[in-house]
Amino acid sequence: MKFLDKDNGVLICSHGANNARDVALLIRNNFDFVVEESAIDTNGRFIILKVLLSGEPGLSGNIYVPNRDDELVAFYCTVLQNTFGDIEKIIMEGDLNCPLNPIIDKRGNPYSPSWIGMIFGE
């Protein structure tokens, strides 16, 4: 986790292991944004901030969802435990790892890259 005060803003980040699972938020200096509480995963999976956005309570965050199905439920339970109650204004970004077509988009699919190129006429 790093808090860097730069000319353009504050960078909040959490790093995973071996250059995997990194999340970050960059908040501009002139943005009316006050951090009240934070939940920052030490494995680089999420940053969730309870904030005041122009004086209004809200959540801001970045999440990197596991791409293994067996890890999803535990991950979402952890994220939900760190949402700081009932807040209506939410700004959330990240990699949700939601494949549009699991047969093609997930590892171990039966289609080789050359077969995918033939499907799309490349």
Backbone as JSON Lines, residues from 0, in Angstrom:
{"i":0,"aa":"M","n":[0.84,-1.16,0.0],"ca":[0.0,0.0,0.0],"c":[0.9,1.24,0.0]}
{"i":1,"aa":"K","n":[0.61,2.18,-0.88],"ca":[1.4,3.4,-0.95],"c":[0.47,4.6,-1.0]}
{"i":2,"aa":"F","n":[0.85,5.64,-0.32],"ca":[0.17,6.91,-0.41],"c":[1.2,7.92,-0.89]}
{"i":3,"aa":"L","n":[1.11,8.35,-2.13],"ca":[2.08,9.25,-2.71],"c":[1.44,10.6,-2.99]}
{"i":4,"aa":"D","n":[2.02,11.64,-2.48],"ca":[1.51,12.97,-2.75],"c":[2.29,13.52,-3.94]}
{"i":5,"aa":"K","n":[1.64,13.62,-5.07],"ca":[2.26,14.13,-6.29],"c":[1.6,15.46,-6.65]}
{"i":6,"aa":"D","n":[2.16,16.14,-7.64],"ca":[1.6,17.4,-8.09],"c":[0.18,17.24,-8.61]}
{"i":7,"aa":"N","n":[-0.12,16.09,-9.22],"ca":[-1.43,15.89,-9.83],"c":[-2.43,15.18,-8.93]}
{"i":8,"aa":"G","n":[-2.01,14.65,-7.8],"ca":[-2.96,13.97,-6.94],"c":[-2.31,13.02,-5.97]}
{"i":9,"aa":"V","n":[-3.16,12.18,-5.39],"ca":[-2.72,11.18,-4.42],"c":[-2.95,9.81,-5.04]}
{"i":10,"aa":"L","n":[-1.94,8.96,-4.99],"ca":[-2.03,7.61,-5.51],"c":[-2.14,6.65,-4.34]}
{"i":11,"aa":"I","n":[-3.18,5.83,-4.36],"ca":[-3.37,4.79,-3.35],"c":[-3.32,3.47,-4.1]}
{"i":12,"aa":"C","n":[-2.43,2.56,-3.7],"ca":[-2.33,1.3,-4.43],"c":[-2.04,0.14,-3.47]}
{"i":13,"aa":"S","n":[-2.39,-1.03,-3.95],"ca":[-2.13,-2.27,-3.23],"c":[-1.56,-3.27,-4.22]}
{"i":14,"aa":"H","n":[-0.44,-3.87,-3.87],"ca":[0.25,-4.79,-4.77],"c":[0.08,-6.22,-4.31]}
{"i":15,"aa":"G","n":[-0.12,-7.11,-5.28],"ca":[-0.14,-8.54,-5.01],"c":[1.28,-9.08,-5.08]}
{"i":16,"aa":"A","n":[1.39,-10.38,-5.17],"ca":[2.7,-11.02,-5.23],"c":[3.15,-11.22,-6.67]}
{"i":17,"aa":"N","n":[4.44,-11.14,-6.9],"ca":[5.04,-11.45,-8.21],"c":[4.39,-10.7,-9.37]}
{"i":18,"aa":"N","n":[4.18,-9.42,-9.21],"ca":[3.6,-8.58,-10.27],"c":[2.22,-9.06,-10.72]}
{"i":19,"aa":"A","n":[1.47,-9.65,-9.83],"ca":[0.1,-10.07,-10.12],"c":[-0.84,-9.39,-9.14]}
{"i":20,"aa":"R","n":[-2.05,-9.15,-9.58],"ca":[-3.08,-8.59,-8.69],"c":[-2.67,-7.24,-8.13]}
{"i":21,"aa":"D","n":[-2.71,-6.23,-8.92],"ca":[-2.45,-4.86,-8.46],"c":[-3.69,-4.01,-8.69]}
{"i":22,"aa":"V","n":[-4.03,-3.19,-7.71],"ca":[-5.11,-2.22,-7.87],"c":[-4.6,-0.86,-7.41]}
{"i":23,"aa":"A","n":[-5.18,0.2,-7.98],"ca":[-4.75,1.55,-7.61],"c":[-5.87,2.54,-7.86]}
{"i":24,"aa":"L","n":[-5.84,3.63,-7.13],"ca":[-6.73,4.77,-7.35],"c":[-5.87,6.03,-7.36]}
{"i":25,"aa":"L","n":[-6.1,6.88,-8.33],"ca":[-5.44,8.18,-8.39],"c":[-6.5,9.24,-8.2]}
{"i":26,"aa":"I","n":[-6.33,10.07,-7.19],"ca":[-7.31,11.1,-6.86],"c":[-6.66,12.46,-7.11]}
{"i":27,"aa":"R","n":[-7.26,13.23,-8.0],"ca":[-6.72,14.55,-8.34],"c":[-6.77,15.49,-7.14]}
{"i":28,"aa":"N","n":[-5.79,16.36,-7.04],"ca":[-5.71,17.29,-5.91],"c":[-6.9,18.23,-5.84]}
{"i":29,"aa":"N","n":[-7.44,18.65,-6.98],"ca":[-8.52,19.63,-6.95],"c":[-9.91,18.98,-6.92]}
{"i":30,"aa":"F","n":[-9.99,17.69,-6.68],"ca":[-11.26,16.97,-6.61],"c":[-11.76,17.02,-5.18]}
{"i":31,"aa":"D","n":[-13.03,17.38,-4.97],"ca":[-13.6,17.51,-3.63],"c":[-13.9,16.11,-3.08]}
{"i":32,"aa":"F","n":[-12.88,15.49,-2.48],"ca":[-12.88,14.08,-2.14],"c":[-12.13,13.92,-0.82]}
{"i":33,"aa":"V","n":[-12.81,13.48,0.24],"ca":[-12.18,13.28,1.53],"c":[-12.34,11.82,1.94]}
{"i":34,"aa":"V","n":[-11.24,11.14,2.22],"ca":[-11.29,9.73,2.64],"c":[-11.56,9.69,4.14]}
{"i":35,"aa":"E","n":[-12.67,9.01,4.51],"ca":[-13.01,8.84,5.92],"c":[-12.5,7.51,6.48]}
{"i":36,"aa":"E","n":[-12.64,6.43,5.7],"ca":[-12.16,5.11,6.1],"c":[-11.66,4.39,4.85]}
{"i":37,"aa":"S","n":[-10.82,3.37,5.07],"ca":[-10.33,2.6,3.93],"c":[-10.24,1.13,4.28]}
{"i":38,"aa":"A","n":[-10.48,0.3,3.26],"ca":[-10.26,-1.14,3.34],"c":[-9.37,-1.47,2.16]}
{"i":39,"aa":"I","n":[-8.13,-1.85,2.44],"ca":[-7.16,-2.12,1.38],"c":[-6.63,-3.54,1.56]}
{"i":40,"aa":"D","n":[-6.91,-4.37,0.57],"ca":[-6.51,-5.77,0.61],"c":[-5.0,-5.89,0.43]}
{"i":41,"aa":"T","n":[-4.35,-6.64,1.3],"ca":[-2.9,-6.79,1.22],"c":[-2.46,-7.72,0.1]}
{"i":42,"aa":"N","n":[-3.42,-8.42,-0.53],"ca":[-3.1,-9.28,-1.68],"c":[-3.32,-8.59,-3.01]}
{"i":43,"aa":"G","n":[-3.6,-7.3,-3.0],"ca":[-3.75,-6.56,-4.24],"c":[-5.06,-6.79,-4.96]}
{"i":44,"aa":"R","n":[-6.1,-7.22,-4.25],"ca":[-7.38,-7.51,-4.88],"c":[-8.37,-6.35,-4.85]}
{"i":45,"aa":"F","n":[-8.31,-5.5,-3.83],"ca":[-9.26,-4.39,-3.79],"c":[-8.78,-3.24,-2.92]}
{"i":46,"aa":"I","n":[-9.3,-2.07,-3.26],"ca":[-9.22,-0.86,-2.45],"c":[-10.65,-0.34,-2.38]}
{"i":47,"aa":"I","n":[-11.18,-0.18,-1.18],"ca":[-12.52,0.39,-1.01],"c":[-12.38,1.54,-0.01]}
{"i":48,"aa":"L","n":[-12.83,2.71,-0.42],"ca":[-12.73,3.9,0.41],"c":[-14.12,4.45,0.74]}
{"i":49,"aa":"K","n":[-14.36,4.72,2.01],"ca":[-15.55,5.46,2.41],"c":[-15.15,6.93,2.34]}
{"i":50,"aa":"V","n":[-15.88,7.69,1.53],"ca":[-15.45,9.05,1.22],"c":[-16.59,10.05,1.36]}
{"i":51,"aa":"L","n":[-16.2,11.3,1.35],"ca":[-17.15,12.39,1.16],"c":[-16.87,12.96,-0.22]}
{"i":52,"aa":"L","n":[-17.86,12.87,-1.11],"ca":[-17.76,13.43,-2.47],"c":[-18.56,14.72,-2.49]}
{"i":53,"aa":"S","n":[-17.88,15.84,-2.52],"ca":[-18.54,17.15,-2.44],"c":[-19.47,17.21,-1.23]}
{"i":54,"aa":"G","n":[-19.0,16.65,-0.11],"ca":[-19.75,16.68,1.13],"c":[-20.78,15.58,1.29]}
{"i":55,"aa":"E","n":[-20.99,14.75,0.27],"ca":[-21.96,13.66,0.31],"c":[-21.24,12.33,0.56]}
{"i":56,"aa":"P","n":[-21.8,11.46,1.44],"ca":[-21.15,10.17,1.67],"c":[-21.19,9.28,0.44]}
{"i":57,"aa":"G","n":[-20.12,8.53,0.23],"ca":[-20.05,7.62,-0.91],"c":[-18.94,6.6,-0.73]}
{"i":58,"aa":"L","n":[-18.88,5.69,-1.69],"ca":[-17.81,4.69,-1.75],"c":[-17.06,4.87,-3.05]}
{"i":59,"aa":"S","n":[-15.77,4.68,-3.0],"ca":[-14.95,4.67,-4.21],"c":[-14.01,3.48,-4.09]}
{"i":60,"aa":"G","n":[-13.81,2.79,-5.2],"ca":[-12.94,1.64,-5.1],"c":[-12.5,1.09,-6.43]}
{"i":61,"aa":"N","n":[-11.56,0.17,-6.33],"ca":[-11.03,-0.54,-7.47],"c":[-10.9,-2.0,-7.03]}
{"i":62,"aa":"I","n":[-11.46,-2.92,-7.83],"ca":[-11.37,-4.33,-7.48],"c":[-10.8,-5.13,-8.64]}
{"i":63,"aa":"Y","n":[-10.08,-6.18,-8.3],"ca":[-9.56,-7.13,-9.27],"c":[-10.08,-8.5,-8.85]}
{"i":64,"aa":"V","n":[-11.12,-8.96,-9.51],"ca":[-11.81,-10.18,-9.15],"c":[-11.0,-11.4,-9.59]}
{"i":65,"aa":"P","n":[-10.92,-12.43,-8.74],"ca":[-10.23,-13.66,-9.16],"c":[-10.88,-14.25,-10.41]}
{"i":66,"aa":"N","n":[-10.09,-14.89,-11.25],"ca":[-10.66,-15.51,-12.44],"c":[-10.95,-16.99,-12.23]}
{"i":67,"aa":"R","n":[-10.71,-17.49,-11.05],"ca":[-11.05,-18.88,-10.72],"c":[-12.42,-18.93,-10.05]}
{"i":68,"aa":"D","n":[-13.3,-19.74,-10.6],"ca":[-14.66,-19.83,-10.09],"c":[-14.72,-20.2,-8.62]}
{"i":69,"aa":"D","n":[-13.82,-21.07,-8.16],"ca":[-13.85,-21.53,-6.77],"c":[-13.44,-20.44,-5.78]}
{"i":70,"aa":"E","n":[-12.89,-19.32,-6.25],"ca":[-12.48,-18.23,-5.37],"c":[-13.49,-17.08,-5.35]}
{"i":71,"aa":"L","n":[-14.48,-17.1,-6.24],"ca":[-15.38,-15.96,-6.39],"c":[-16.25,-15.69,-5.17]}
{"i":72,"aa":"V","n":[-16.89,-16.7,-4.61],"ca":[-17.81,-16.48,-3.49],"c":[-17.07,-15.88,-2.3]}
{"i":73,"aa":"A","n":[-15.92,-16.45,-1.94],"ca":[-15.15,-15.93,-0.81],"c":[-14.71,-14.49,-1.08]}
{"i":74,"aa":"F","n":[-14.32,-14.2,-2.32],"ca":[-13.89,-12.84,-2.65],"c":[-15.03,-11.85,-2.49]}
{"i":75,"aa":"Y","n":[-16.19,-12.15,-3.07],"ca":[-17.32,-11.22,-2.98],"c":[-17.81,-11.05,-1.54]}
{"i":76,"aa":"C","n":[-17.74,-12.11,-0.73],"ca":[-18.09,-11.98,0.69],"c":[-17.14,-11.02,1.39]}
{"i":77,"aa":"T","n":[-15.85,-11.12,1.08],"ca":[-14.86,-10.21,1.67],"c":[-15.11,-8.77,1.24]}
{"i":78,"aa":"V","n":[-15.4,-8.57,-0.04],"ca":[-15.68,-7.21,-0.53],"c":[-16.92,-6.65,0.15]}
{"i":79,"aa":"L","n":[-17.99,-7.43,0.24],"ca":[-19.22,-6.95,0.87],"c":[-19.03,-6.62,2.34]}
{"i":80,"aa":"Q","n":[-18.13,-7.32,3.02],"ca":[-17.85,-7.03,4.43],"c":[-17.11,-5.71,4.6]}
{"i":81,"aa":"N","n":[-16.54,-5.19,3.51],"ca":[-15.75,-3.97,3.57],"c":[-16.42,-2.79,2.86]}
{"i":82,"aa":"T","n":[-17.75,-2.79,2.81],"ca":[-18.44,-1.7,2.1],"c":[-18.95,-0.61,3.03]}
{"i":83,"aa":"F","n":[-18.73,-0.71,4.33],"ca":[-19.03,0.35,5.28],"c":[-20.51,0.72,5.35]}
{"i":84,"aa":"G","n":[-21.39,-0.26,5.26],"ca":[-22.81,0.02,5.46],"c":[-23.56,0.41,4.21]}
{"i":85,"aa":"D","n":[-24.69,1.07,4.42],"ca":[-25.63,1.39,3.35],"c":[-25.33,2.77,2.76]}
{"i":86,"aa":"I","n":[-24.57,2.79,1.68],"ca":[-24.21,4.04,1.0],"c":[-24.71,3.96,-0.43]}
{"i":87,"aa":"E","n":[-25.39,5.0,-0.89],"ca":[-26.02,4.98,-2.21],"c":[-25.09,5.39,-3.35]}
{"i":88,"aa":"K","n":[-24.16,6.3,-3.09],"ca":[-23.29,6.79,-4.16],"c":[-22.02,5.95,-4.2]}
{"i":89,"aa":"I","n":[-21.83,5.24,-5.31],"ca":[-20.71,4.32,-5.43],"c":[-20.0,4.55,-6.75]}
{"i":90,"aa":"I","n":[-18.69,4.71,-6.7],"ca":[-17.86,4.76,-7.9],"c":[-16.91,3.56,-7.78]}
{"i":91,"aa":"M","n":[-17.15,2.55,-8.61],"ca":[-16.35,1.33,-8.54],"c":[-15.8,1.03,-9.92]}
{"i":92,"aa":"E","n":[-14.57,0.62,-9.97],"ca":[-13.92,0.27,-11.24],"c":[-13.1,-0.98,-11.02]}
{"i":93,"aa":"G","n":[-12.58,-1.52,-12.09],"ca":[-11.69,-2.66,-11.95],"c":[-11.87,-3.7,-13.02]}
{"i":94,"aa":"D","n":[-11.25,-4.84,-12.78],"ca":[-11.33,-5.98,-13.67],"c":[-12.25,-7.0,-13.01]}
{"i":95,"aa":"L","n":[-13.47,-7.14,-13.54],"ca":[-14.45,-8.02,-12.93],"c":[-14.31,-9.47,-13.38]}
{"i":96,"aa":"N","n":[-13.43,-9.72,-14.36],"ca":[-13.2,-11.08,-14.86],"c":[-14.51,-11.81,-15.14]}
{"i":97,"aa":"C","n":[-15.4,-11.15,-15.86],"ca":[-16.68,-11.75,-16.26],"c":[-16.62,-12.04,-17.76]}
{"i":98,"aa":"P","n":[-16.31,-13.27,-18.14],"ca":[-16.22,-13.58,-19.57],"c":[-17.59,-13.52,-20.23]}
{"i":99,"aa":"L","n":[-17.64,-12.94,-21.41],"ca":[-18.89,-12.89,-22.16],"c":[-19.27,-14.27,-22.67]}
{"i":100,"aa":"N","n":[-18.28,-15.05,-23.06],"ca":[-18.52,-16.4,-23.52],"c":[-17.49,-17.31,-22.83]}
{"i":101,"aa":"P","n":[-17.88,-17.97,-21.74],"ca":[-16.92,-18.77,-20.99],"c":[-16.22,-19.85,-21.82]}
{"i":102,"aa":"I","n":[-16.89,-20.38,-22.83],"ca":[-16.27,-21.43,-23.65],"c":[-15.04,-20.88,-24.37]}
{"i":103,"aa":"I","n":[-15.14,-19.68,-24.88],"ca":[-14.04,-19.08,-25.63],"c":[-13.09,-18.29,-24.73]}
{"i":104,"aa":"D","n":[-13.65,-17.57,-23.74],"ca":[-12.86,-16.61,-22.98],"c":[-12.1,-17.18,-21.79]}
{"i":105,"aa":"K","n":[-12.39,-18.37,-21.35],"ca":[-11.71,-18.92,-20.18],"c":[-10.6,-19.87,-20.59]}
{"i":106,"aa":"R","n":[-9.6,-19.99,-19.74],"ca":[-8.47,-20.87,-19.98],"c":[-8.94,-22.32,-20.1]}
{"i":107,"aa":"G","n":[-8.27,-23.07,-20.94],"ca":[-8.62,-24.46,-21.12],"c":[-9.74,-24.66,-22.12]}
{"i":108,"aa":"N","n":[-10.04,-23.6,-22.9],"ca":[-11.11,-23.75,-23.88],"c":[-10.64,-24.62,-25.04]}
{"i":109,"aa":"P","n":[-11.59,-25.24,-25.73],"ca":[-11.21,-26.16,-26.8],"c":[-10.75,-25.46,-28.09]}
{"i":110,"aa":"Y","n":[-10.84,-24.14,-28.13],"ca":[-10.5,-23.42,-29.36],"c":[-9.07,-22.9,-29.29]}
{"i":111,"aa":"S","n":[-8.29,-23.19,-30.29],"ca":[-6.94,-22.65,-30.35],"c":[-7.02,-21.23,-30.91]}
{"i":112,"aa":"P","n":[-5.96,-20.4,-30.71],"ca":[-5.98,-19.04,-31.28],"c":[-6.25,-19.03,-32.78]}
{"i":113,"aa":"S","n":[-5.75,-20.01,-33.51],"ca":[-6.0,-20.03,-34.95],"c":[-7.47,-20.31,-35.24]}
{"i":114,"aa":"W","n":[-8.12,-21.14,-34.42],"ca":[-9.53,-21.43,-34.6],"c":[-10.37,-20.18,-34.32]}
{"i":115,"aa":"I","n":[-10.02,-19.41,-33.3],"ca":[-10.73,-18.18,-32.98],"c":[-10.6,-17.2,-34.14]}
{"i":116,"aa":"G","n":[-9.41,-17.12,-34.75],"ca":[-9.22,-16.26,-35.91],"c":[-10.13,-16.66,-37.06]}
{"i":117,"aa":"M","n":[-10.33,-17.97,-37.24],"ca":[-11.21,-18.44,-38.31],"c":[-12.67,-18.07,-38.01]}
{"i":118,"aa":"I","n":[-13.06,-18.08,-36.74],"ca":[-14.43,-17.73,-36.37],"c":[-14.73,-16.28,-36.75]}
{"i":119,"aa":"F","n":[-13.77,-15.4,-36.5],"ca":[-13.97,-13.97,-36.75],"c":[-13.47,-13.54,-38.12]}
{"i":120,"aa":"G","n":[-13.08,-14.49,-38.96],"ca":[-12.68,-14.16,-40.33],"c":[-11.36,-13.44,-40.45]}
{"i":121,"aa":"E","n":[-10.44,-13.72,-39.54],"ca":[-9.13,-13.06,-39.58],"c":[-8.1,-13.96,-40.2]}
